[in-house]
Amino acid sequence: MQSQATSLYERLGGVYSIATVVDDFIDRIMDDPRLNSNPLVDEAHHRVSRSGFKYLVTEMVCWATGGPQQYSGRSMHDSHAHLKITAEEWESFLDDFQQTLDKFAVPATEQAELFAIVQSTKPDIVIPA
């Protein structure tokens, strides 16, 4: 009998572990001067509630990794198109993501899977060069 594959959600430790990582990550990106140098991003970071933002990102990560949650927020395009995020800002965002994953010692295999999920959103977030 073949064992059922464990979802990324389960390998990450479920909602509580994901929420802990998201908490650190959102604080990191909202305070990053490299991202806030874009006045549209800076304004958005000061307009939205951190706790609400963390909730939606936690919901999304849980859903995207195979958890039972359903993402209830807007599409990545609708949430980001007006912010005019550049490729350079995207790289800063990825650097922040890497720092958070490293802080929590997320294993390399799971990091690679998470980065693939994040990279899949790039066309909806980053403006064309």
N, C-alpha and C positions, 0 to 999 in steps of 0.2 A: 504494500500500500504506500503510495506516494504522499508525503506530508504536504500540507497546504502552505504556500509561501506566506511569510509574515509580511504584512504591509509596512511601508515606510513609516506610517503613523505609529504603528505598534513598536517598531524598532527605535523610534525617537522617544518613546515613553508615554505616548498619548497626550491628551489635552493639557495636563498640568505641566509637563516638561516643555511642550511646545509654547505654552503661554509664558513660561519663565524666560525662554530664549527670545520670544517676540518682545517682551517687556524691555529687555536690555537693548535689542536691536532698534526698536522705535525710539527710545531715548537717544541712542547713538546717532541715528540719522536726523532726528529733529534738532540736534544740537551741533551738527557737523557744519563748520563754516564753509567748507567746500561746496556743500549743497545749498546753504543759505545765502551764498553769494548771488544766486539767481533770485532776484527780488520776487518773482512769482512763487517760487518754492518757499521762500522765507515767509511771505504773507500767508500762504496755505498752512505752513507749520504753526503759525500763531493764531490762525482762525479756527482750526479743528481742535477738538478735545483729545488730548493724548490718550486718555482711557478709552474713549470711543474708537480711536484709530487702532489702538492695541487690540481691542475686541474684534474689530473687523479683520485685521491681519491674522489674528489667531484663528478665527473662523475659517479664513481662506486657506491658511497653511494646513489646518486639520483636514479640510475637505480635499485639498490638492494632494495630500499624502495618503489618502485612503481612509480617513476617519469618518465617523458618522455625521459630522456637522455638515450643514449646507451653507455656502457663502451667500450672504444676503446683501452685500454691498453692490456698488455700481461696477461696471466693466472697467478693466484697466485703461482702456482708451478714454472712456468718459471721465475717469478720475484724474487722468494725467495729461491729456492733449493740450489743455489750456496752459500748462505749466512750462511748456517749451524746454523740456529737459534735454540736455546735450549728451553726446557720447561721453564726454569727459566727466560730466556729473554722474552718468550711469556707472562709470568705472569707480568713482568715489563711493557710490552706493554699494557696489559689489565689494569694495575694500571693507566697508563697515560691516557688511554681511559676513565676510571672512573673519574679521576680528571677533564678532559675536560667536560664531560657530567654534572658533578656536578657544575662546574663553570658557565655553561649556564642554570642551573636549568631545565635540561631535565627531564620530569616527569618519574616516576618509570616504568610505563607500556611501554613507548617508549624506555627507557633504556633497559629493558628486551628484547624487540624485536631487538634492535640494537646489544646487546650482542649475541643473538642467531645467527644473521647474521655473526658477526665476528667469533664466535666459529665454524661456518660451514667451515671456511677457514683454520682452524688449521692444518688438515692433509696435506694440500698443502704447509704449511709454516714451520712447526716445524719438525726438524729431529727426527726420532725415538730414544728413549732412549737406 
